[in-house]
């Protein structure tokens, strides 16, 4: 299985590997194959073996790829345009190869630096439109580079002289190229052709068509063959011109260009590796450390550059094909590398007879398939009438990055891509900071107020505005809150910022909150920060950057308690005290509708109990054998604490003096559904099940009124919940 997988990997990538060598040195015309094909084979053998041994991905298949080969092509074109470079001068060619090796080695060194620093992780945050534009630009550049081979023009003609220098199209050559493209693209779409070695068949059929046309039409131009090739031996002396005697002017003039090319290839290669690695992990259900893979790829590129090879990347298509062929270990990768070594050393005469137009057709297929499908689908949706602003912005970014890549080259594309990534990131964070906005009546607190207080609050709660935030409050998004605060209605009394979904607050965000508090205070508007406490991360950030006062004064543990505080402030401003210190026992809601004698009898049945602040009245699961009426203080009903957890406990409901609790469990006989805890010093009065049953037998009218009061209490709580639901859906 490993042998079959290794051979399958070599066969599927044979034509692309050979053509990438032509692509890298296309400017040199007839010399492109002589220099480029051996370099591509060397990188497949040496770099591929190093990557296979050091990487830990599911199938780390490394080899030369189009994007870095195009960068090498730009470097080669720059050197070839130097008046001091003479293609027939062996010393000049050696210096050219030394510059290419310098770029490849510097690429590897920079990738190792990226891996060690941990900056690899930032590649995951490149926006999809930027990535799609870059990939489309690479595909378009590669297609333009391969176009001369298909049309019968001299290789490198577009590099050297542009469109004005090309000759007339050669129909026979174009026919051979189209046949190759048709076989390579068409066979996989046939049911019986999905499992065939398509690239090998394309190579064979294309070469056969070339031979047939050459026999039938001997006078028809069909373009050149690959030509005589040297054996693809590794060349450890590739960097020797830097240290030898003689004229180094060519090296010195283009050293900066070689290092720049290495930087661009390192960024491109690292980004592509991380994305391909993620795709491989998804396909194979694995989890691979991208830092380890980048370090391995950096070492592989250093090894490849030192012996005269081209830059290499993780080839996802080859890796998946080898996995499908049964490969499971690195043995299949080493077999693949050995196959390329044997091909480069023994089969050079056979490779020299391959038509360049067939190789060009193979690569056109490869690059057509690398055009980003996401952007194509988005463009199709736009054509069908989907003209939303986000769609048009995404397509605009794709087009801009693609155009910069093609017209200005890779360094400009990386710079523009980085700038656009930052702009899109700031835009998305700024836009997504406010998740939703609503008024206080859409989310009242869980405190149950007396009937009169609740009636007042239903008219006052719309004066509370809540902004539910999401994401990061940082330099690029903090002003968004200030803008929304300036647009508050003049009737707004309290602004509540809900930080429950905020991932971080930086120094700029902390300063904006401080300034916002001052500006709102000048307008008579209160500010509350829900989800900010002295012992949580948001509270610590505020304390660090603007002092402890802001969080201590405005912070509330959660949105429920923030809403309760806002409600108290509204009632206090209106002249009402929501929590009276003590409600006389005869004014408890349990006593409603009773005459003096009935109240006295029921009061005698109640069992008083005093609770200190934080004391538990009952716990979740306790028997529900009695209800309680609160005469002073307050009771919170919370979820049961989780042992060892420091998470904030959820408050189900908070009850004010005069209210009752525990009636549901007493009525249905179930256990307590939460834990009741005193808020401050509290006094309650208990009515147990046995006493209530005795009243049923001794005083049915009193018993009936008590049950009616319990029912009214439950009805009021249900109405309050229904009111909040209606407000939240408006």
ABEGO torsion letter per residue (X at the ends): XAAAAAAAAAAAAAAAAAAAAAAAAAAAEAAAAAAAAAAAAAAAAAAAAAAAAABABABBBBBBBAAAAAAAAAAAAAAAABAABBAABAAAAAAAAAAAAAAAAAAAAAAAAAAAAGAAAAAAABBAAAAAAAAAAAAAAAAAAAAAAAAGBBBGAAAAAEAAABBBBBAAAAAAAAAAAAAAAAAAABAAAAABBAAAAAAAAAAAAAAAAAAABAABBAEBBAEBBBBBBBBAAAAAAAABBEBAAAAAAAAAAAAAAAAAAAAAAAAAAAAAAAAAAAAAGBBBBAAAAAAAAAAAAAAAAAAGBBBBBBBAAAAAAAAAAGBABAAAAAAAAAAAAAAAAAAAAAAAABBAAAAAAAAAAAAAAABBAAAAAAAAAAAAGBABAAAAAAAAAAAAAAAAAAAAEAAAAAAAAAAAAAAAAAAAAAAAABABBBBAAABBBABBBBAAAAAAAAAAAAABBBBBBBEBBBAAAAAAAAAAAAABBAABABBBBBAAABABBBAAAAAAAAAAAAAAAAAGBBBBBBGBBAABAAAAAAAAAAEAAAAAAABBABAAAAAAAAAAAAAAAAGBBABBABBBAAABAAABGBBAAAAAAAAAABBBBBBBBGBBABBBGBBBABBBBBABEBBBBBBBBBBGBABBBBBABBBBBGBBBGAAAAAAGBBBABBBBBBEBBBBBBBBAAAAAAAAAABAAAAAAAAAAAAAAAAAAAAAAAAAAAAAAX
